[in-house]
């Protein structure tokens, strides 16, 4: 029995129409899914946007008779800021950018927190004065409250540890500055400065020795400085990296 050609064409059109309809619905579903997925992600990104911490931290040390007679360190909550220091007998202060390493910043911010600095009015100065050793000032400003504490010696463990952390940061920053100067203008000073670096390293007097690694790698191959200094830089580098 032969099927009329007109009926055959009609059936074929019905099948093709149904297939096209199913494909269109499937495409619509696929196109809708990414839009639904993007909305929560966008919302999460907006929720995660927080204003930067405005808190500013300041450390200051002064003793006119010392070789480094004045030091001022200012940094933000990310550990980025500057150090200003003055040498005895020199009128122009030296200003250098500074950035605490993650480890050093963790210790420093932890000590500020332990002190509850802005909420406290504790006097950190001991009854006995040691003014001949210089005066320390700690200052904190969060944009709404500010406080300054001054002492030359303290029995408060956290306050003294905080001053110690900043002394380490000071010694490391000044050492880096002096080494850069030696490479450019006074290469014969390099051996003495590397002796100083090793002394500080041995007695835990550096903020974070790993920050010195890039500089030491440059020094050990710098032919502008004496061979003894290049070899010393290599030995210190191995001590830090071991």
PASEBA-1860 file (N, C-alpha, C; in nm, 3 decimals):
! residues 242
1> XXXXXXXX> 0.086/-0.120/0.000/0.000/0.000/0.000/0.089/0.124/0.000 ~ 0.066/0.206/-0.094/0.149/0.326/-0.105/0.088/0.440/-0.025 ~ 0.179/0.510/0.052/0.136/0.627/0.131/0.143/0.748/0.042 ~ 0.036/0.827/0.040/0.037/0.947/-0.046/0.155/1.037/-0.010 ~ 0.213/1.095/-0.111/0.330/1.181/-0.092/0.299/1.301/-0.005 ~ 0.178/1.355/-0.014/0.140/1.471/0.066/0.137/1.439/0.213 ~ 0.085/1.316/0.247/0.081/1.276/0.388/0.222/1.254/0.441 ~ 0.308/1.198/0.358/0.447/1.174/0.399/0.520/1.304/0.429
9> XXXXXXXX> 0.502/1.405/0.348/0.565/1.535/0.370/0.511/1.601/0.495 ~ 0.378/1.584/0.518/0.317/1.643/0.638/0.374/1.582/0.764 ~ 0.389/1.447/0.762/0.445/1.380/0.879/0.588/1.424/0.906 ~ 0.665/1.439/0.799/0.804/1.482/0.814/0.815/1.622/0.873 ~ 0.725/1.711/0.831/0.724/1.847/0.884/0.690/1.848/1.033 ~ 0.595/1.761/1.072/0.557/1.754/1.215/0.675/1.710/1.300 ~ 0.749/1.608/1.251/0.864/1.556/1.326/0.973/1.662/1.340 ~ 1.001/1.732/1.229/1.104/1.835/1.232/1.067/1.950/1.323
17> XXXXXXXX> 0.938/1.989/1.324/0.891/2.098/1.411/0.909/2.060/1.557 ~ 0.874/1.935/1.593/0.887/1.889/1.732/1.034/1.890/1.775 ~ 1.122/1.842/1.685/1.265/1.840/1.717/1.319/1.980/1.737 ~ 1.280/2.073/1.651/1.325/2.213/1.663/1.277/2.276/1.792 ~ 1.152/2.244/1.833/1.097/2.299/1.957/1.175/2.250/2.077 ~ 1.206/2.119/2.080/1.283/2.062/2.192/1.423/2.124/2.200 ~ 1.488/2.143/2.082/1.622/2.203/2.080/1.621/2.345/2.132 ~ 1.519/2.423/2.094/1.508/2.562/2.139/1.489/2.570/2.288
25> XXXXXXXX> 1.405/2.480/2.344/1.383/2.480/2.489/1.511/2.444/2.563 ~ 1.587/2.347/2.507/1.712/2.306/2.570/1.813/2.419/2.570 ~ 1.822/2.492/2.457/1.913/2.604/2.449/1.876/2.714/2.545 ~ 1.745/2.736/2.562/1.699/2.839/2.655/1.741/2.805/2.797 ~ 1.727/2.676/2.833/1.766/2.632/2.968/1.916/2.651/2.988 ~ 1.994/2.615/2.884/2.140/2.628/2.896/2.181/2.774/2.909 ~ 2.116/2.861/2.834/2.150/3.002/2.838/2.110/3.066/2.969 ~ 2.008/3.009/3.034/1.961/3.068/3.159/2.053/3.033/3.275
33> XXXXXXXX> 2.117/2.917/3.271/2.195/2.871/3.385/2.312/2.964/3.421 ~ 2.396/3.004/3.324/2.509/3.092/3.360/2.465/3.222/3.423 ~ 2.352/3.277/3.380/2.304/3.403/3.437/2.268/3.384/3.583 ~ 2.203/3.267/3.613/2.167/3.240/3.752/2.290/3.219/3.837 ~ 2.396/3.159/3.778/2.518/3.130/3.855/2.599/3.255/3.881 ~ 2.593/3.351/3.788/2.675/3.471/3.803/2.623/3.563/3.911 ~ 2.495/3.564/3.931/2.437/3.660/4.025/2.491/3.644/4.167 ~ 2.493/3.519/4.224/2.549/3.504/4.360/2.696/3.540/4.366
41> XXXXXXXX> 2.775/3.503/4.260/2.918/3.534/4.261/2.941/3.684/4.265 ~ 2.863/3.757/4.184/2.875/3.903/4.184/2.840/3.960/4.319 ~ 2.736/3.905/4.378/2.694/3.951/4.510/2.801/3.926/4.614 ~ 2.865/3.807/4.604/2.970/3.775/4.701/3.086/3.870/4.690 ~ 3.124/3.903/4.564/3.235/3.998/4.545/3.201/4.134/4.605 ~ 3.078/4.177/4.591/3.038/4.305/4.647/3.039/4.301/4.799 ~ 2.997/4.184/4.854/2.995/4.170/5.000/3.135/4.171/5.058 ~ 3.234/4.117/4.978/3.371/4.107/5.028/3.448/4.238/5.021
49> XXXXXXXX> 3.393/4.337/4.955/3.460/4.466/4.945/3.450/4.539/5.078 ~ 3.562/4.551/5.148/3.564/4.619/5.276/3.656/4.741/5.267 ~ 3.623/4.846/5.336/3.711/4.964/5.333/3.845/4.929/5.396 ~ 3.956/4.984/5.347/4.087/4.955/5.405/4.096/5.003/5.550 ~ 4.175/4.932/5.627/4.196/4.969/5.767/4.273/5.101/5.771 ~ 4.216/5.206/5.831/4.282/5.337/5.830/4.387/5.355/5.941 ~ 4.404/5.254/6.024/4.491/5.269/6.141/4.636/5.296/6.100 ~ 4.695/5.391/6.167/4.835/5.427/6.145/4.914/5.401/6.273
57> XXXXXXXX> 5.032/5.343/6.256/5.118/5.308/6.370/5.249/5.386/6.359 ~ 5.294/5.436/6.473/5.417/5.517/6.473/5.507/5.474/6.589 ~ 5.635/5.463/6.559/5.737/5.437/6.661/5.842/5.545/6.648 ~ 5.887/5.595/6.761/5.989/5.700/6.760/6.092/5.674/6.869 ~ 6.217/5.698/6.835/6.326/5.687/6.932/6.415/5.809/6.919 ~ 6.459/5.861/7.033/6.545/5.980/7.030/6.648/5.974/7.142 ~ 6.772/6.002/7.105/6.882/6.020/7.201/6.991/6.097/7.128 ~ 7.004/6.224/7.163/7.090/6.315/7.087/7.236/6.268/7.081
65> XXXXXXXX> 7.282/6.198/7.185/7.423/6.159/7.190/7.454/6.033/7.109 ~ 7.353/5.960/7.066/7.377/5.836/6.992/7.413/5.867/6.847 ~ 7.483/5.772/6.783/7.521/5.790/6.643/7.395/5.809/6.557 ~ 7.294/5.724/6.579/7.162/5.745/6.517/7.079/5.814/6.624 ~ 7.068/5.946/6.611/7.012/6.026/6.720/6.858/6.031/6.720 ~ 6.799/6.000/6.607/6.652/6.007/6.601/6.601/5.911/6.495 ~ 6.496/5.837/6.530/6.434/5.742/6.437/6.283/5.760/6.445 ~ 6.219/5.762/6.328/6.073/5.768/6.321/6.026/5.668/6.218
73> XXXXXXXX> 5.944/5.571/6.262/5.886/5.472/6.172/5.735/5.493/6.170 ~ 5.681/5.504/6.050/5.537/5.520/6.032/5.490/5.415/5.931 ~ 5.384/5.342/5.966/5.334/5.241/5.871/5.185/5.220/5.891 ~ 5.124/5.156/5.790/4.981/5.129/5.797/4.957/4.986/5.843 ~ 4.831/4.942/5.834/4.795/4.808/5.883/4.851/4.698/5.795 ~ 4.900/4.732/5.676/4.962/4.635/5.587/5.114/4.631/5.604 ~ 5.166/4.716/5.692/5.311/4.717/5.717/5.389/4.804/5.621 ~ 5.320/4.886/5.542/5.387/4.970/5.445/5.398/5.113/5.498
81> XXXXXXXX> 5.515/5.171/5.482/5.533/5.307/5.531/5.672/5.358/5.502 ~ 5.730/5.429/5.597/5.863/5.487/5.577/5.937/5.495/5.709 ~ 6.068/5.500/5.698/6.153/5.522/5.814/6.232/5.649/5.789 ~ 6.236/5.734/5.890/6.316/5.857/5.886/6.418/5.849/5.998 ~ 6.544/5.866/5.965/6.645/5.863/6.072/6.748/5.973/6.050 ~ 6.806/6.015/6.161/6.904/6.122/6.159/7.033/6.075/6.225 ~ 7.144/6.109/6.163/7.273/6.078/6.221/7.322/6.198/6.301 ~ 7.389/6.169/6.410/7.442/6.276/6.495/7.532/6.368/6.414
89> XXXXXXXX> 7.506/6.497/6.426/7.587/6.596/6.358/7.545/6.626/6.215 ~ 7.447/6.554/6.163/7.399/6.580/6.028/7.263/6.649/6.034 ~ 7.244/6.748/5.952/7.123/6.828/5.958/7.007/6.767/5.877 ~ 7.041/6.696/5.771/6.937/6.644/5.682/6.900/6.501/5.719 ~ 6.776/6.477/5.753/6.733/6.340/5.783/6.727/6.254/5.657 ~ 6.739/6.126/5.675/6.731/6.030/5.564/6.595/5.962/5.570 ~ 6.526/5.957/5.459/6.393/5.897/5.453/6.395/5.783/5.352 ~ 6.352/5.666/5.395/6.351/5.548/5.310/6.217/5.476/5.322
97> XXXXXXXX> 6.167/5.420/5.212/6.044/5.339/5.222/6.072/5.214/5.303 ~ 5.969/5.163/5.366/5.985/5.044/5.450/5.861/4.958/5.437 ~ 5.883/4.827/5.444/5.769/4.734/5.443/5.802/4.615/5.531 ~ 5.720/4.595/5.633/5.740/4.482/5.722/5.704/4.353/5.649 ~ 5.780/4.248/5.675/5.743/4.119/5.619/5.616/4.069/5.687 ~ 5.555/3.968/5.630/5.431/3.914/5.687/5.455/3.864/5.829 ~ 5.569/3.799/5.850/5.598/3.746/5.984/5.622/3.858/6.084 ~ 5.700/3.956/6.044/5.728/4.067/6.135/5.601/4.147/6.165
105> XXXXXXXX> 5.520/4.169/6.062/5.396/4.243/6.081/5.302/4.168/6.175 ~ 5.297/4.037/6.164/5.214/3.959/6.255/5.254/3.976/6.400 ~ 5.386/3.977/6.424/5.434/3.996/6.561/5.401/4.135/6.612 ~ 5.425/4.235/6.527/5.403/4.375/6.567/5.256/4.402/6.596 ~ 5.169/4.365/6.503/5.025/4.390/6.524/4.972/4.309/6.641 ~ 5.028/4.190/6.660/4.987/4.109/6.775/5.018/4.179/6.907 ~ 5.134/4.244/6.915/5.172/4.314/7.039/5.086/4.439/7.060 ~ 5.057/4.513/6.952/4.965/4.627/6.966/4.831/4.580/7.020
113> XXXXXXXX> 4.785/4.466/6.970/4.656/4.412/7.014/4.662/4.371/7.161 ~ 4.768/4.304/7.200/4.782/4.260/7.339/4.782/4.379/7.436 ~ 4.834/4.490/7.391/4.838/4.609/7.476/4.702/4.677/7.489 ~ 4.606/4.642/7.399/4.477/4.713/7.394/4.506/4.864/7.396 ~ 4.596/4.903/7.307/4.662/5.032/7.318/4.565/5.150/7.326 ~ 4.468/5.155/7.237/4.376/5.270/7.235/4.278/5.270/7.352 ~ 4.255/5.154/7.408/4.160/5.144/7.521/4.228/5.157/7.656 ~ 4.359/5.164/7.656/4.434/5.166/7.782/4.488/5.305/7.812
121> XXXXXXXX> 4.511/5.331/7.939/4.580/5.453/7.980/4.700/5.419/8.069 ~ 4.749/5.295/8.053/4.860/5.248/8.135/4.987/5.328/8.108 ~ 5.057/5.357/8.213/5.188/5.422/8.203/5.294/5.312/8.198 ~ 5.362/5.301/8.085/5.459/5.193/8.068/5.595/5.223/8.131 ~ 5.617/5.344/8.173/5.745/5.384/8.228/5.766/5.323/8.367 ~ 5.885/5.266/8.389/5.918/5.215/8.522/5.942/5.331/8.618 ~ 5.941/5.301/8.747/5.966/5.405/8.847/6.106/5.460/8.830 ~ 6.199/5.372/8.804/6.337/5.416/8.782/6.354/5.458/8.637
129> XXXXXXXX> 6.416/5.572/8.616/6.435/5.624/8.480/6.572/5.583/8.425 ~ 6.572/5.550/8.296/6.696/5.520/8.225/6.706/5.612/8.104 ~ 6.693/5.740/8.130/6.690/5.839/8.022/6.818/5.840/7.940 ~ 6.929/5.795/8.000/7.056/5.795/7.926/7.056/5.693/7.812 ~ 6.954/5.603/7.809/6.944/5.503/7.703/6.853/5.548/7.590 ~ 6.794/5.666/7.604/6.706/5.716/7.500/6.559/5.700/7.535 ~ 6.475/5.770/7.461/6.331/5.771/7.488/6.254/5.711/7.371 ~ 6.156/5.626/7.405/6.071/5.562/7.305/5.931/5.625/7.309
137> XXXXXXXX> 5.872/5.635/7.192/5.733/5.680/7.183/5.656/5.585/7.091 ~ 5.541/5.540/7.139/5.451/5.458/7.059/5.323/5.538/7.036 ~ 5.279/5.543/6.912/5.159/5.621/6.879/5.070/5.539/6.786 ~ 4.940/5.547/6.811/4.844/5.474/6.728/4.724/5.565/6.703 ~ 4.676/5.563/6.577/4.562/5.646/6.538/4.475/5.564/6.443 ~ 4.351/5.537/6.484/4.261/5.458/6.399/4.161/5.545/6.323 ~ 4.181/5.675/6.325/4.091/5.766/6.256/3.985/5.824/6.346 ~ 3.959/5.760/6.459/3.862/5.809/6.556/3.925/5.834/6.691
145> XXXXXXXX> 4.023/5.751/6.725/4.092/5.766/6.854/4.242/5.764/6.829 ~ 4.314/5.829/6.916/4.460/5.829/6.906/4.520/5.834/7.045 ~ 4.640/5.780/7.055/4.707/5.779/7.185/4.857/5.769/7.163 ~ 4.934/5.832/7.253/5.080/5.826/7.251/5.129/5.783/7.389 ~ 5.221/5.690/7.391/5.283/5.647/7.517/5.433/5.668/7.507 ~ 5.494/5.717/7.613/5.637/5.748/7.614/5.704/5.681/7.733 ~ 5.822/5.625/7.709/5.897/5.560/7.818/6.042/5.542/7.776 ~ 6.130/5.526/7.873/6.269/5.493/7.843/6.306/5.354/7.891
153> XXXXXXXX> 6.220/5.297/7.975/6.233/5.157/8.019/6.098/5.113/8.068 ~ 6.065/4.986/8.045/5.932/4.940/8.085/5.936/4.797/8.136 ~ 5.854/4.772/8.239/5.836/4.637/8.290/5.716/4.568/8.224 ~ 5.646/4.643/8.140/5.536/4.581/8.066/5.597/4.499/7.953 ~ 5.579/4.369/7.959/5.644/4.279/7.864/5.606/4.310/7.720 ~ 5.479/4.337/7.695/5.435/4.361/7.558/5.486/4.495/7.504 ~ 5.486/4.597/7.588/5.535/4.728/7.545/5.684/4.721/7.512 ~ 5.760/4.651/7.596/5.904/4.641/7.572/5.932/4.553/7.450
161> XXXXXXXX> 5.854/4.447/7.433/5.871/4.361/7.315/5.838/4.438/7.187 ~ 5.738/4.525/7.193/5.702/4.604/7.076/5.816/4.701/7.040 ~ 5.873/4.764/7.141/5.987/4.853/7.116/6.105/4.774/7.058 ~ 6.123/4.651/7.106/6.231/4.566/7.056/6.209/4.531/6.909 ~ 6.085/4.500/6.872/6.054/4.469/6.732/6.088/4.588/6.642 ~ 6.056/4.707/6.689/6.085/4.826/6.608/6.235/4.856/6.605 ~ 6.307/4.822/6.712/6.453/4.838/6.709/6.514/4.745/6.604 ~ 6.465/4.622/6.597/6.512/4.528/6.496/6.483/4.582/6.355
169> XXXXXXXX> 6.364/4.634/6.339/6.326/4.690/6.209/6.416/4.808/6.172 ~ 6.447/4.891/6.271/6.536/5.006/6.250/6.675/4.960/6.208 ~ 6.732/4.866/6.283/6.868/4.819/6.254/6.875/4.756/6.116 ~ 6.772/4.679/6.078/6.773/4.615/5.947/6.762/4.718/5.835 ~ 6.672/4.815/5.852/6.652/4.917/5.748/6.777/5.002/5.728 ~ 6.841/5.041/5.837/6.962/5.124/5.826/7.077/5.044/5.767 ~ 7.086/4.916/5.803/7.190/4.829/5.747/7.173/4.816/5.595 ~ 7.051/4.796/5.550/7.025/4.786/5.406/7.063/4.916/5.335
177> XXXXXXXX> 7.027/5.028/5.396/7.061/5.158/5.337/7.213/5.174/5.326 ~ 7.285/5.138/5.433/7.431/5.154/5.433/7.498/5.061/5.331 ~ 7.444/4.942/5.314/7.501/4.849/5.216/7.479/4.898/5.073 ~ 7.363/4.953/5.048/7.336/5.008/4.915/7.430/5.127/4.887 ~ 7.452/5.207/4.990/7.543/5.321/4.975/7.686/5.274/4.950 ~ 7.725/5.168/5.021/7.860/5.114/5.004/7.880/5.062/4.863 ~ 7.782/4.997/4.807/7.793/4.943/4.672/7.811/5.056/4.570 ~ 7.746/5.167/4.594/7.749/5.277/4.498/7.871/5.368/4.515
185> XXXXXXXX> 7.910/5.393/4.642/8.009/5.498/4.665/8.124/5.458/4.756 ~ 8.103/5.361/4.847/8.205/5.329/4.947/8.224/5.177/4.957 ~ 8.269/5.112/4.852/8.279/4.965/4.851/8.367/4.907/4.961 ~ 8.465/4.984/5.007/8.555/4.932/5.111/8.484/4.920/5.246 ~ 8.365/4.980/5.259/8.288/4.967/5.384/8.208/4.837/5.389 ~ 8.200/4.767/5.276/8.116/4.648/5.269/8.157/4.538/5.368 ~ 8.288/4.505/5.383/8.324/4.399/5.478/8.278/4.428/5.621 ~ 8.296/4.551/5.665/8.254/4.588/5.800/8.102/4.577/5.815
193> XXXXXXXX> 8.029/4.619/5.715/7.883/4.614/5.721/7.831/4.471/5.723 ~ 7.899/4.382/5.651/7.859/4.241/5.653/7.893/4.176/5.786 ~ 8.000/4.220/5.850/8.029/4.174/5.986/7.916/4.216/6.080 ~ 7.870/4.338/6.062/7.759/4.388/6.143/7.632/4.306/6.118 ~ 7.608/4.274/5.990/7.490/4.194/5.957/7.495/4.057/6.026 ~ 7.609/3.993/6.021/7.619/3.861/6.082/7.602/3.868/6.233 ~ 7.656/3.972/6.295/7.638/3.990/6.439/7.491/4.005/6.474 ~ 7.419/4.086/6.399/7.277/4.104/6.423/7.200/3.975/6.399
201> XXXXXXXX> 7.240/3.899/6.297/7.174/3.773/6.267/7.190/3.674/6.381 ~ 7.310/3.665/6.435/7.340/3.569/6.542/7.264/3.602/6.670 ~ 7.251/3.730/6.699/7.186/3.769/6.825/7.037/3.802/6.806 ~ 6.980/3.759/6.695/6.837/3.779/6.667/6.802/3.928/6.667 ~ 6.887/4.006/6.602/6.868/4.150/6.601/6.810/4.205/6.472 ~ 6.760/4.116/6.384/6.702/4.159/6.258/6.553/4.134/6.257 ~ 6.480/4.220/6.189/6.334/4.206/6.185/6.294/4.078/6.113 ~ 6.350/4.054/5.997/6.325/3.931/5.922/6.442/3.908/5.827
209> XXXXXXXX> 6.535/3.818/5.862/6.653/3.796/5.779/6.620/3.757/5.635 ~ 6.506/3.692/5.612/6.472/3.649/5.476/6.452/3.767/5.382 ~ 6.423/3.884/5.435/6.413/4.003/5.350/6.548/4.044/5.294 ~ 6.657/3.992/5.352/6.792/4.027/5.306/6.841/3.935/5.195 ~ 6.769/3.829/5.168/6.814/3.729/5.070/6.839/3.790/4.932 ~ 6.746/3.869/4.875/6.773/3.927/4.742/6.900/4.013/4.740 ~ 6.920/4.093/4.845/7.037/4.179/4.851/7.164/4.096/4.861 ~ 7.163/3.991/4.944/7.281/3.907/4.960/7.317/3.834/4.831
217> XXXXXXXX> 7.217/3.794/4.754/7.244/3.728/4.626/7.313/3.824/4.529 ~ 7.276/3.951/4.537/7.342/4.050/4.452/7.484/4.077/4.501 ~ 7.501/4.086/4.634/7.632/4.118/4.690/7.736/4.010/4.661 ~ 7.695/3.885/4.661/7.795/3.777/4.645/7.854/3.771/4.504 ~ 7.792/3.844/4.410/7.846/3.847/4.273/7.882/3.989/4.229 ~ 7.880/4.083/4.323/7.907/4.223/4.290/8.058/4.249/4.293 ~ 8.118/4.265/4.177/8.263/4.282/4.170/8.309/4.422/4.210 ~ 8.213/4.510/4.241/8.252/4.644/4.288/8.296/4.641/4.434
225> XXXXXXXX> 8.259/4.537/4.507/8.298/4.529/4.648/8.409/4.425/4.662 ~ 8.489/4.431/4.770/8.602/4.338/4.785/8.558/4.191/4.786 ~ 8.647/4.104/4.744/8.618/3.961/4.739/8.581/3.907/4.876 ~ 8.647/3.956/4.980/8.617/3.909/5.115/8.471/3.938/5.152 ~ 8.419/4.049/5.104/8.280/4.084/5.131/8.185/3.995/5.050 ~ 8.222/3.966/4.926/8.138/3.878/4.843/8.129/3.738/4.906 ~ 8.242/3.688/4.953/8.243/3.556/5.016/8.163/3.556/5.146 ~ 8.174/3.666/5.220/8.101/3.676/5.346/7.949/3.679/5.319
233> XXXXXXXX> 7.910/3.753/5.216/7.768/3.758/5.179/7.716/3.619/5.146 ~ 7.796/3.540/5.079/7.757/3.403/5.043/7.740/3.317/5.167 ~ 7.829/3.332/5.265/7.820/3.252/5.389/7.695/3.291/5.467 ~ 7.667/3.420/5.477/7.546/3.466/5.548/7.421/3.415/5.478 ~ 7.422/3.419/5.348/7.307/3.371/5.270/7.280/3.224/5.301 ~ 7.384/3.144/5.305/7.367/3.001/5.335/7.313/2.979/5.476 ~ 7.354/3.064/5.569/7.303/3.054/5.707/7.154/3.082/5.711 ~ 7.111/3.181/5.637/6.970/3.219/5.638/6.885/3.113/5.569
241> XX> 6.935/3.058/5.458/6.855/2.967/5.377/6.857/2.823/5.427 ~ 6.948/2.789/5.516/6.958/2.648/5.558/6.836/2.606/5.641
END
